[in-house]
């Protein structure tokens, strides 16, 4: 019996701030990305998400109060903060580990020494704007697009150095720091001088490359996220692949989830991500299709609810095709990884719960309730496919099979 799980993540489409947000992220208090987008863009047209049951979660007066075909619930974040990498790895079954928080300047000497021992030429071009320059090409510094002290970037001009060589530098950095993430990235048609001229100091003191300004995203972009305490062997994609199943990772999902042998479809454009899902539904016979729509998150960072709404509508238009293409052996789950409320007054991620819509043609819709972790998606998928348990998460498959409403 060829079962498939299809997971679609709309990056940052949260549904209300976590209960603990007021304690240590007070700027996120009151955040509710999806609800506030509906407030800001009352013309938002999402008939297929409505049909699935999104308003059972949102309770927004703009949306129709109609019957629903999908089971529904709410997921809490187990990882600290509101991070796409940790969120995605939690979604795939990882139990978040407590990482060290520190600006790169605290590790700069240690990292420089480690790289020099491996034979790299390392300099600090501007002590007033501290970052490392490796072999006169690669910049190591803070990530200035996310929370303070969580991530270091290793940024390179890929016309001058192969990505594989940049990755080796990044792996050295990863080995010598304990922050949440080291991101290795680069692009073509970007000069070393432009990269260096794109280094900025953020208001809170972090120093790093302004990636959009540097143009690394525009041509030949490559990226690898190196996480702290992440074990792919206990995640849904690798568990499926090790059992001989097909695994396809689409969009940002393939940037942040590692699964050896998986089919990978990089891309940021929402239309292309949705088309790739449909394409893989024609090719994957037994296994996992997992995709991330990233442009929603980019719209959140830009504090642009109109653009955010437009990207949700693109997903919704393709959702009807996905529902029609599903077989009676398919389980579809749609969710998010955190919030990024474009109306909250700042441009960073917001610590929000996420919605959960789970649809199977042969199962009646039920209320799945409020869950403790995003990893319940992976745990449910693993049980459905007959795989070993993921490291984290509790399956809600039996709740769906009972065919009755149940709340936690």
N, C-alpha and C positions, 0 to 999 in steps of 0.2 A: 504494500500500500504506500504510494508515493505522497507523503505529506509535505507541505511547505509552510513555512512561517514567513510573512512579509511584514517588516517593521519599517515604519516611516516616522522620522523624527523631524518636526518643524523646530529648528534650532531657536531657542529662547522664548517660545510661545507659552509663557507661564500663565497660571490662573489664580494668583493670589499669594501674597507674601507668607512665608513660613512663620510658624508661631514664634520661632526664636529670633526672627529678623530684628525686632525692636531692641533686643539685648545687645547685639554686637554689630548690626548693620542698620543703624537707625535711619540712614538715608533711604533705605528700601521700604520703610514702613508705609503701608498703603499701596504698594505696587500691585498691579493686576494687569499684566500685559494685554491679554486677549480682551478683557472687559473694557479697558480704556481705549483700545483700538476701535472697538465698536462704538464707544462714546464719541471718539474723534472723527470717525469715518462712518456715519450712519448709513451710507449707501453700500457698505460692504455686503457682497452677495455670496453666500456660502450654502446653497441649498443641499449639497451632498453631505457636508458636515452636519447640517441641521438634521438631515434624514438619519444620519448615524446616531445622533443624540447629544451633540455638543452642548445644547442648552440645558440638559439635565445636570450639567456641571456649572455652566456660566450663569444661568438664570438671568439673562439679559433681556430687558423688555423689547429690544429691537428684533430679537429672533423669535421665530414661530414656536409655539408650544405644541409640537406635533409628536406623533408616535415615533419610536426610534427602533432601529434594526440592530444596533450594536450594544454590547455590555459597556458599562461606563464606570469610572471611578476617578480617584485622585491619588497621585503619587507624591510622597515627600522625598526630599533630597537627603541622602545619608552623608554625602561628602560635605565638607565645610565650604562656606562661601557660595559661589555660583559660577561654576567653571565648566566650559564645554568639554574639555578633555576628560576631567574627572567624571562629569555627568555621563558622557558617552561610555566610558569604561564601566561605570556603575550600571548603566543600562544593559551592558553586555555581560553582567554577572560578577563584577569585581567588588570586593569589600574595600571601601576607601581606607587608605592608610594616612596617618597623621604626618604631614610633611613639615619641613622647617620653613619658616618665613623669614626672609632677609633680602635686602637689596644686594645687587651683584657686587657693589663696592666692598662688602664685607668678605667676599670670597675672591676678590680679583687677584690678590697676590698668590694665593694658594693655587688657583686655576692657571695663572701664568707660569708658575714654577712647574706644574704638572705637564703643561704643554711643551715647555722648553726641554724637559727631560725626555720627551718623545721626539725631539729634534726640530720642533717648530721655531720659527723666528717670531717672537712676541714683543710688541711695543705698546705703550700707552701714549698715543699722540698728543693728548691734551689732558694734563692732570686736573685742570679745572672742570673738565667734562669727562670723567673717568670711564673709559671703556678699553677693551683689548682689541688690538689689530693683529691678526695672525697672518704671517707671510705676506704682509702689505695688502691683503685682499679681504679677509674674513673678519667681521666685527662680532665680538661677544659682548653683550650688554643686557640690561633689563628689558623685559617686555613692557612697553609703556602703554599697552592697549588693554590691560587687565588689572586685577587687584594687586595691591602693593606686595612686592616680595615673593610672589608665587612662581614666576616664570622667568627664565633667562632665554634670550634669543641668540642664535648663531646664524648670522645673515651673510650671504655671499653673492658676488656677481658671477653668474654661471657661465658667462662667455669666457671667463678667465680661469675657472677651476671646476672640475667635474663635481657633480653633486655627491658622488660616492666619497670623494676626498673631504668634502665639507662634513659629511656624516661622521667620518672618523674623528674629526675635531669635536663634533657634538657629543660623540660617545665618550670621549675623554672628559669633557665637561660634566656629563651626566654621572660619570664614575666618581667625581670628586665633589659633588654638591648633593644636598638632600632636599632641595626645593621640589615643589610639586611637579614641575615640568621643565624640560629643556627642548625648545623648538628649533629644529634645523631647517632653514628655509633659504630660498634664493630665486633669482629670476634672470632672464636673459635681457640683453640690450640695456643693462644697468652698469654704469662704470663704477670702479672703486671710489672715484672722487665723489660721485653722486651719493653713494652710500654714506660716506663719511660726512658729507654736507647735510645729510638727513638725520644725523644724531641730534637729539634734543634733550633738554631737562624738563621733566614734568613738574607741576606745581608742588607735588609731595616729595620731590628730590630724585626720583628715579631717572636714570639716564639710559636712553636707548634709541634705536633707529625708528623713525616715524615711517612705518612700512608703506602706507599708501603714498606718502610723499616721495619715497625712494623709487617707486615704480616696480618693485619686485613682483607684484601681483599681475602685471600687465602682459608679460610674454614669457613663456617657458617656465612658469612658476612650478617649483617642486618644494615639498615640505615633508618632514617626518617629526612626529611628536614622541619624545622619549620621556615616559612617565616614571614616577617613583613608586616602587612596590607593585607594579602591574605584572600579572602573570597570565599571558594569553592562554595558557594550557587549561585554565579553569573558566574561560569565557565561552559563551555560546558559539561563536563562529568556529573556533578551533575544535571544540567538542564535536561539532557537526562534521567538520572536515576530517577529523580523525576516524570517524565512522563511515567515511566514504561518501558523504553527502556533498552536494554542490553548495558553495557559498559565494554570494555576490555582494560586494560592498560598494556603495554608490555615493558619489558626492563627498561631503566632508567626512562621512563615515569611514572611508578608506584612508583618510588622512590621519585619523586618530585611533583606529582599531587595527591591530596587527593580527593577521591570520595568514600563515604561510600557505600558498597555493590557492588562495581565494581569487576569484575574478574581481578585478578592480576597475572602477569607472570614475576617475577623478572629474571634478567639474563643480562650478559654483552656480551657473545659470539654472534657475528653478525649472524652466521649461525642459531643459536637457535632462536634469535629474529625474523628472517625472517620466520622460520618454524612455530613459534607461531602465526604470523600474518595469515599465510595460514590456520593453524588449526582453528583459531577463525573465519575466513571467512566461515568455514563449520558449525560453531555453533551459531554465532551471526546473528539473522534474521532481527533485526530492532534496529538500534542504532549506537554506536560509537566504532570503533577500533582505538586506538591511540598507536603508538609504537615509541621508540627511539633507534637508533643504536648508542651506546656509544663508541665503539672501534675506530671510526674515531677521536673523541676528544682525546682519550688516545694517539693515534698516533701523533696528533698535539702537545700535551704536550711533547712527546718524540722527537719532531723535526725530525720525520721519514716519509718523503713523500712516500717512497716505501710501508711501512706498511699501510699508509693512503690510497694509491691507491688500495692496495689489498682488503681492507675492502669495498671500494666503489664497486669494481668488484663483491664481494659476494652479495651485495645488488642488483646490476644490474642483476646478473644471476637469482635471485629469482623474480625479477620484472616481467619477462615474465609470470611466473606462476600466479602472482597476477592479471595481466591484463587479462589473460585467464579465471580466476575464477570470475571476476567481472560480475555482472548482469547489466541490464539496469537501475536499481534503485540505483546503487552505485556511490558515488562521492569519488574519490581518490585525495588526496593532498599530495605533497612531498615538504619538505622545510628543514630549519635549524634554529638554535636559536642564532647564532653569528658566528664568525670566530675563527680559530686557525691555522694561517698560519705557517706551519713547516719550511718555508724558510725565515721568516722575521728577525730572529736573536735573538729572545727570546722565552721562552717556555710557555708563558701565552696566554690566550684568546686574540683575536684581534677584535676590534670593527668594524664589517663588516655588510653590508646589506646581506640579504639572498635571494636565488632564490625561486621561486614559480612555481610549475607545478601542474595543476589541470585538471583532466581527468574525463569525463563522456561520456559514449558510445553514448548518444543521442544528445550531444551538440557539435557544431563545435568549433574548437580551435580559440581563440582570444587572442589579447594582452591585458592583464589585467592592464598593466601599473605599475608605481611605487607607492607603498602604504605607508602610514604613520606608520603603526604598524603591528607587527606580529599577533596581535589580530584579524586582518581581516579574518584569517583562521577560528577562532572560530565563528566569527559573520556570516560568510558565511555558515558554517556547521549548525549553529542554525537555520538560515532561511531555509536551505534546508530540515531540519528535522521538521520544523514547531514549533520550540521552542521559548521561550521568548528570548529577547535580552540579550546577554552577557554584562557584565559591560563595556567592551571596544571593539572597532573595528567597522568597516563598511563592510557590506557584498558586495562582488563583484559578487554575483550569477546572478543579472540581467544583468551585462555586459556579462557574459558567455551565458546567454539565448538569448541575442540580436544577437549573431553570427556574429559580425563584430569587427574589430580592434578598440580599443579605448585606448588612453593614457591619463594619468593625466597631 
